[in-house]
Amino acid sequence: MKKTPPAADPDAYVRALRGWRKETVAALRAAAKSAADLEETIKWGHIVYLRNGPALLIRAEEERVLFGFWRGKRLTKIDPALKPGGKYEMATRTFVKGDPVDAALAARLAREAASLNVQLGDPTKAARK
C-alpha cells in the first residue's frame, strides 16, 4: 500500500476516490451529515465525525470502505453487520464493491453514535481511565 498525503478536507478526500468507493463514501457521508450535529474533519488520514470526541469514521481502502464507530459495540443490536475490534469499543461495518448503502440505517447509526458521546463523554478519554 503506497503512502499518500492526507486529504486537505473531506471534500478533497471524496474527490480523490473513483468508482464504487467514491459512491459508497459519498452515500455514507450524506447519511452521517444528515443524522446529527457532527463536526466533519480529516483525522488519521480519513473522514472522522466528532461530537464530544470522535464518534464515527469513514475510511476508503483499496478493496473496501469502512464505516466505523468508537462505541460501535453498543450499536450491534441496530446493525449486526458491525464487527467489534480495536481499541475503545470500536466496531466497523465493511463495504465492498456491489454492497448497497442503507442510508436510513447509516443515519441511525451516526445519530446513535453522537448520542452516546453526548451521554458518556469522549470515548478516548473514557478509555484512559
Backbone bond lengths (Angstrom), bond angles and torsions (degrees), N, CA, C in turn:
res aa  C-N    CA-C-N  psi(-1)  N-CA   C-N-CA  omega(-1)  CA-C   N-CA-C  phi
1 M - - - 1.442 - - 1.529 108.38 -
2 K 1.320 116.98 123.34 1.449 118.83 -178.30 1.523 111.05 -84.84
3 K 1.329 114.80 145.15 1.460 121.74 179.81 1.518 109.35 -83.21
4 T 1.311 116.15 132.52 1.454 121.81 173.44 1.519 107.56 -128.62
5 P 1.322 117.69 152.27 1.462 118.73 178.67 1.523 110.12 -65.00
6 P 1.329 117.70 147.99 1.461 119.57 179.86 1.522 111.50 -64.81
7 A 1.313 115.33 152.79 1.461 121.18 177.56 1.524 109.60 -63.22
8 A 1.318 115.74 150.52 1.462 121.26 -179.13 1.525 111.79 -69.24
9 D 1.330 116.40 -32.19 1.469 121.39 -178.57 1.530 108.40 -159.23
10 P 1.335 117.58 170.90 1.469 119.23 -178.21 1.524 114.45 -59.39
11 D 1.341 117.94 -34.80 1.464 119.64 177.83 1.523 110.49 -62.76
12 A 1.326 116.70 -44.03 1.469 120.87 178.58 1.525 110.70 -64.18
13 Y 1.324 117.28 -36.54 1.464 121.76 178.12 1.530 109.50 -57.68
14 V 1.330 116.13 -48.26 1.467 120.59 -178.44 1.527 110.61 -68.71
15 R 1.319 117.66 -41.36 1.472 120.58 179.85 1.523 112.05 -59.82
16 A 1.306 117.81 -29.85 1.466 121.63 -178.48 1.533 112.74 -76.07
17 L 1.313 117.74 -13.06 1.467 121.74 -177.97 1.525 111.11 -89.44
18 R 1.318 116.22 162.77 1.462 122.74 177.95 1.528 109.50 -135.69
19 G 1.318 114.67 157.66 1.460 122.53 170.57 1.517 114.93 59.73
20 W 1.325 114.22 -140.69 1.465 120.74 -173.70 1.529 111.90 -62.41
21 R 1.334 117.35 -33.23 1.469 119.36 179.51 1.524 110.37 -65.07
22 K 1.319 117.62 -41.29 1.472 121.16 178.17 1.528 110.23 -63.57
23 E 1.319 117.08 -44.80 1.468 121.41 179.74 1.526 111.19 -62.37
24 T 1.327 116.62 -43.54 1.461 120.93 -179.16 1.528 111.30 -65.66
25 V 1.324 116.43 -47.29 1.471 120.04 179.33 1.525 110.11 -62.07
26 A 1.324 117.87 -42.85 1.464 120.90 179.70 1.523 111.44 -61.68
27 A 1.327 117.41 -41.15 1.470 120.92 179.52 1.525 111.28 -67.37
28 L 1.325 117.45 -43.73 1.468 120.43 178.44 1.526 110.75 -65.16
29 R 1.319 115.74 -40.75 1.463 120.92 179.99 1.534 110.56 -62.80
30 A 1.316 117.60 -45.20 1.467 121.27 178.99 1.527 110.70 -60.93
31 A 1.320 116.49 -41.90 1.469 120.22 179.12 1.517 111.05 -64.21
32 A 1.316 117.09 -45.30 1.469 120.97 -179.10 1.526 111.02 -63.68
33 K 1.329 116.34 -43.64 1.461 120.07 -177.84 1.524 111.87 -67.25
34 S 1.320 117.49 -29.49 1.465 120.82 -179.29 1.524 112.71 -81.86
35 A 1.314 116.83 -15.93 1.461 121.59 -167.61 1.515 114.96 -84.46
36 A 1.314 116.89 -39.27 1.466 119.48 -170.60 1.517 109.22 -156.99
37 D 1.311 115.06 167.32 1.455 121.45 176.22 1.524 107.74 -79.26
38 L 1.331 115.50 91.73 1.456 122.61 -176.84 1.521 109.47 -121.12
39 E 1.311 116.34 143.09 1.458 120.82 172.37 1.521 107.58 -87.87
40 E 1.324 116.74 126.35 1.458 122.42 -178.48 1.528 108.87 -102.73
41 T 1.333 116.57 130.57 1.457 120.70 -177.86 1.528 109.80 -151.58
42 I 1.322 115.12 172.11 1.460 120.66 170.12 1.518 106.87 -101.05
43 K 1.310 116.22 123.69 1.460 122.52 179.41 1.524 106.73 -145.24
44 W 1.312 116.46 137.59 1.464 121.23 -179.36 1.530 111.95 58.59
45 G 1.324 117.13 24.77 1.452 122.03 175.28 1.514 116.15 85.89
46 H 1.323 118.35 4.54 1.457 120.37 178.25 1.530 110.50 -142.13
47 I 1.321 117.14 179.11 1.464 121.19 -178.21 1.520 108.65 -79.30
48 V 1.334 115.31 127.36 1.457 121.97 179.24 1.529 108.25 -125.94
49 Y 1.319 115.40 140.80 1.455 122.21 177.55 1.518 108.46 -112.26
50 L 1.330 114.74 128.74 1.458 121.65 -175.48 1.520 110.66 -113.79
51 R 1.292 115.28 140.15 1.462 123.85 169.89 1.519 104.44 -157.14
52 N 1.317 116.29 100.17 1.464 120.75 -175.45 1.535 109.18 58.57
53 G 1.327 115.63 49.26 1.458 122.73 -175.33 1.515 109.90 103.95
54 P 1.324 117.22 174.41 1.467 119.97 -179.87 1.525 111.32 -67.58
55 A 1.329 115.34 133.26 1.466 120.76 -178.64 1.530 111.02 -112.28
56 L 1.336 117.31 -44.14 1.453 119.96 -177.69 1.518 110.92 -153.27
57 L 1.324 115.64 166.65 1.463 121.22 -179.03 1.515 110.38 -144.15
58 I 1.325 113.60 158.17 1.460 122.39 171.09 1.521 105.64 -128.84
59 R 1.325 116.08 123.42 1.463 120.22 -178.44 1.531 109.92 -132.85
60 A 1.327 115.39 119.12 1.463 121.02 176.45 1.518 108.84 -91.16
61 E 1.310 115.29 127.47 1.459 122.21 175.41 1.524 107.62 -117.78
62 E 1.298 117.20 178.73 1.456 121.95 -175.06 1.531 112.51 -58.12
63 E 1.330 117.55 -45.05 1.463 121.59 -174.45 1.523 114.26 -116.43
64 R 1.345 116.90 3.18 1.466 118.88 -178.00 1.525 110.06 -156.83
65 V 1.341 114.18 163.71 1.463 122.44 171.98 1.516 106.04 -123.03
66 L 1.323 115.63 130.02 1.462 121.00 179.08 1.522 110.48 -103.17
67 F 1.308 115.23 136.69 1.466 123.66 173.99 1.521 104.22 -118.87
68 G 1.332 116.79 102.15 1.456 120.76 -170.16 1.515 113.55 -117.61
69 F 1.325 114.59 156.26 1.461 122.00 -175.78 1.522 109.68 -135.93
70 W 1.338 115.79 130.42 1.463 119.70 -179.87 1.528 111.25 -62.64
71 R 1.303 117.92 -32.70 1.471 121.29 176.52 1.531 110.06 -112.31
72 G 1.307 115.59 36.97 1.457 121.51 -175.39 1.513 115.41 -63.11
73 K 1.336 117.40 -28.48 1.470 118.78 178.25 1.523 110.89 -59.75
74 R 1.315 116.13 -26.92 1.468 120.45 178.54 1.533 112.20 -81.21
75 L 1.320 117.20 -6.67 1.465 121.80 -176.20 1.529 113.41 -107.56
76 T 1.321 117.14 2.14 1.467 119.59 -174.88 1.532 112.97 -67.30
77 K 1.324 118.41 -21.24 1.472 119.44 175.64 1.522 110.55 -71.40
78 I 1.334 116.46 -29.58 1.466 120.88 176.83 1.524 109.68 -75.89
79 D 1.325 116.79 -41.01 1.459 121.29 -178.64 1.528 109.64 -138.59
80 P 1.336 117.28 96.95 1.465 120.88 179.72 1.527 114.15 -62.38
81 A 1.343 118.27 -13.48 1.469 120.67 177.77 1.529 112.04 -75.18
82 L 1.324 118.38 -9.67 1.465 121.24 175.34 1.519 109.17 -69.71
83 K 1.323 115.36 128.80 1.460 121.12 -179.59 1.522 110.09 -109.99
84 P 1.344 117.48 119.10 1.464 120.75 179.17 1.521 112.04 -65.56
85 G 1.324 115.00 149.58 1.452 120.56 176.04 1.508 111.27 168.24
86 G 1.302 116.60 156.12 1.457 120.87 177.99 1.509 113.02 85.52
87 K 1.324 113.58 -169.18 1.459 120.78 -178.11 1.528 111.11 -75.31
88 Y 1.306 114.59 172.55 1.470 123.13 178.39 1.525 108.45 60.55
89 E 1.303 117.65 -135.10 1.462 122.11 175.79 1.526 108.39 -116.87
90 M 1.325 116.11 35.90 1.462 121.90 -173.00 1.530 112.42 -58.61
91 A 1.327 113.14 144.98 1.461 122.26 168.23 1.522 106.21 -151.82
92 T 1.324 115.93 144.49 1.454 120.75 -178.51 1.520 111.10 -132.03
93 R 1.301 113.23 152.13 1.463 120.90 171.00 1.520 106.70 -109.60
94 T 1.311 116.19 134.35 1.457 121.81 -178.56 1.523 109.93 -104.05
95 F 1.324 115.09 132.31 1.464 122.06 173.78 1.521 107.93 -113.63
96 V 1.325 115.82 134.70 1.459 121.81 173.78 1.526 107.44 -121.39
97 K 1.325 115.25 170.33 1.461 120.55 -178.17 1.525 110.43 -51.17
98 G 1.320 116.02 129.28 1.460 121.80 179.42 1.517 114.29 96.64
99 D 1.325 118.56 -14.83 1.468 120.84 178.75 1.526 109.91 -75.68
100 P 1.339 116.90 128.43 1.462 118.94 176.34 1.529 110.92 -78.61
101 V 1.318 115.81 155.38 1.466 121.82 173.79 1.519 107.72 -102.95
102 D 1.317 116.17 122.02 1.461 121.98 173.90 1.532 106.22 -85.85
103 A 1.332 116.01 100.85 1.474 121.00 -173.99 1.524 111.74 -61.15
104 A 1.326 117.63 -38.92 1.463 120.30 -179.49 1.530 110.83 -65.59
105 L 1.328 117.07 -42.08 1.459 120.87 178.46 1.527 110.55 -66.69
106 A 1.330 117.43 -43.76 1.464 121.09 179.28 1.528 110.64 -60.98
107 A 1.324 116.98 -41.32 1.469 120.83 178.42 1.523 110.76 -66.12
108 R 1.315 116.98 -41.02 1.478 119.67 178.91 1.524 110.76 -62.81
109 L 1.322 116.78 -43.22 1.464 120.40 178.24 1.530 110.83 -61.36
110 A 1.323 117.33 -44.72 1.468 121.11 179.43 1.530 110.92 -62.40
111 R 1.320 116.19 -42.61 1.471 121.23 179.16 1.525 110.61 -62.25
112 E 1.323 116.71 -44.78 1.465 120.90 -179.86 1.532 111.42 -67.15
113 A 1.331 116.81 -38.32 1.467 120.27 178.51 1.522 110.61 -62.91
114 A 1.331 116.87 -43.42 1.468 120.95 177.97 1.524 110.22 -63.97
115 S 1.314 116.66 -42.45 1.463 121.40 -179.97 1.527 111.85 -62.46
116 L 1.328 116.86 -41.17 1.465 119.94 177.84 1.526 111.42 -61.94
117 N 1.324 117.36 -39.53 1.462 119.66 178.31 1.519 111.77 -67.74
118 V 1.318 117.25 -34.28 1.463 120.15 176.55 1.530 109.16 -66.18
119 Q 1.313 117.24 -44.18 1.468 122.11 -178.11 1.525 112.69 -71.04
120 L 1.333 116.78 -42.58 1.464 121.05 -168.16 1.525 114.49 -107.65
121 G 1.327 117.58 -11.11 1.455 120.58 -179.70 1.515 112.41 93.10
122 D 1.310 114.55 -176.44 1.460 122.80 -178.43 1.530 109.65 -65.40
123 P 1.339 117.70 119.65 1.473 119.04 -177.63 1.528 113.37 -63.98
124 T 1.311 117.99 -27.37 1.470 119.35 179.84 1.522 111.19 -73.09
125 K 1.322 117.17 -30.13 1.469 120.12 177.09 1.524 110.28 -79.31
126 A 1.320 117.01 -37.27 1.472 120.39 179.26 1.510 110.34 -62.91
127 A 1.332 117.63 -34.56 1.467 121.58 -177.61 1.532 111.52 -70.92
128 R 1.322 117.25 -24.84 1.472 120.52 -179.47 1.512 113.66 -76.94
129 K 1.324 116.32 -16.46 1.471 120.20 -176.98 1.508 112.27 -73.25
